[in-house]
């Protein structure tokens, strides 16, 4: 019986390069800090979003928020 574990390999969400899922890949699931930051920038600039109903604050006018 083989007791060695095979490393799980995933694709970097940004560039699709193969990445070993383990301690040797500190930016996992990304292949590098650069790819991690590109992904973060896409979320921060709202290029990516999770579908769903708008948050309550999104539904309120700015004037309503200021008055309360």
C-alpha positions, -999 to 999 in steps of 0.1 A, spaced: 0 0 0 14 34 -10 12 59 19 26 89 0 1 117 -7 -2 131 -41 -1 169 -41 -34 185 -52 -29 207 -82 -52 236 -90 -52 262 -117 -44 298 -108 -77 317 -111 -59 346 -128 -35 331 -153 -45 294 -152 -9 282 -144 -8 249 -124 -2 255 -87 5 228 -60 -19 232 -31 4 232 -1 29 250 21 53 255 -9 27 278 -26 21 307 -1 -3 325 -25 -25 295 -32 -48 293 -51 -28 319 -70 6 312 -85 21 345 -74 16 377 -54 10 395 -87 -19 372 -97 -33 375 -62 -33 413 -65 -48 413 -100 -77 392 -86 -81 415 -56 -82 445 -79 -109 430 -100 -131 425 -68 -123 460 -55 -132 476 -88 -164 455 -89 -154 437 -121 -164 406 -101 -194 403 -79 -216 377 -63 -252 377 -76 -279 384 -52 -304 410 -39 -289 444 -33 -277 452 2 -300 474 23 -276 503 21 -275 500 -17 -313 504 -18 -313 536 3 -307 571 -11 -276 590 2 -300 616 16 -318 590 37 -284 578 52 -273 614 60 -306 623 78 -305 593 101 
